[in-house]
Amino acid sequence: MADYRSGGDKLHMAYSFNLLTPQFSSRHIRRQVEEFNARVKDGWASWSVGNHDSIRVATRWSSAEATPAARASLSKLVLALQLSLKGTPCLYQGDELALPEADVPYELLQDPYGITFWPEFKGRDGCRTPMPWTNDGAHAGFTTGTPWLPVPPEHAALAEAGQDQDPQSTLNFARNVIHWRRTQPALTRGDIVFFDVPEQALALRRDLDGHPSVLAVFNVTNAPLTFDWPQAAGAHRLEGHGLPGDVDGTTVTLPPYGAWFGTTIA
């Protein structure tokens, strides 16, 4: 990415594969962003957590026994975190619905890699299935014909039509938090600095001249978390993002996959 961005005479930004990994930890995310900023200096990254070559993030970054509710909470947290990094977020279709990786049977595979290396490697078809639009009907409303890959029942249950009617759905959260981010200039264009906190959390601040700074802290685990964070002292809570979390003085209290946003002047 540095080679494509350096010198001010090349690309405006470069797509990053650095978060398309099985590893989901605050340490890993912080290291990728800090290393990019150190190497590229004034460059701009495009951060993605999902694409057509990677196991869906709702599966890749959750435990094998995760429930749909836990995957939905994780998906909300990951999206808010992705939107808070310095750079342009690149969102993959279906992640706004918290779709898990599909289990495509061998006889329906299309990916040559999966066909060749089955069952050690099942290929990339599990993240390439059609978008589910309706909760019932043939192929979840994607087509009246036969799609290139099947729509699994668990995807039909998470279809757009049903989530559109649920104010608490992952889809409506995605719509809201994307809109909310636009109201915070520091989150869209500001510099970024990270803070040392317990490894279960990721804490950062975004700074933009002439605008209030934004503090953010994320619980990247499916367990409640409480710790002391001196940088939160005097910060004012930001509302409207849709994630649960609280700060009392310097004490941060976050539920599983919770987050807190505050504002201060750097």
CORMOPE-V699104 format. One record per backbone hydrogen bond with DSSP energy under -0.5 kcal/mol. NH is the residue of the N-H (numbers start at 1). CO is the residue of the C=O. If there is no record, write none. Layout:
BEGIN
((NH:CO) (NH:CO))
END
This chain:
BEGIN
((5:1) (6:2) (8:5) (9:6) (11:4) (14:44) (16:46) (20:17) (25:23) (26:199) (29:25) (30:26) (31:27) (32:28) (33:29) (34:30) (35:31) (36:32) (37:33) (38:34) (39:35) (40:36) (41:37) (42:40) (43:40) (46:14) (47:45) (47:88) (48:16) (49:90) (54:51) (58:99) (59:56) (60:56) (61:57) (62:59) (66:63) (71:67) (72:68) (73:69) (74:70) (75:71) (76:72) (77:73) (78:74) (79:75) (80:76) (81:77) (82:78) (83:79) (84:80) (84:81) (85:81) (85:82) (87:85) (88:45) (89:87) (90:47) (91:89) (95:92) (97:94) (98:95) (99:94) (102:126) (104:102) (105:103) (108:105) (109:106) (115:111) (116:112) (117:113) (118:114) (120:117) (121:117) (127:124) (128:125) (133:131) (133:140) (134:140) (140:137) (141:138) (142:139) (147:145) (152:150) (155:152) (156:152) (157:153) (158:155) (159:156) (160:132) (161:133) (163:159) (164:160) (165:161) (165:162) (166:163) (167:165) (169:166) (173:169) (174:170) (175:171) (176:172) (177:173) (178:174) (179:175) (180:176) (181:177) (182:178) (183:179) (183:180) (184:181) (185:183) (187:184) (188:184) (189:185) (190:186) (191:207) (193:205) (195:203) (197:195) (201:198) (202:218) (203:195) (204:216) (205:193) (206:214) (207:191) (211:208) (213:264) (214:206) (215:262) (216:204) (217:260) (218:202) (219:258) (220:200) (220:218) (225:254) (227:252) (229:250) (232:229) (233:230) (235:232) (236:263) (238:261) (246:253) (248:251) (249:247) (250:248) (251:248) (252:227) (252:250) (253:246) (254:225) (257:221) (258:255) (259:244) (260:217) (262:215) (263:236) (264:213) (266:264))
END
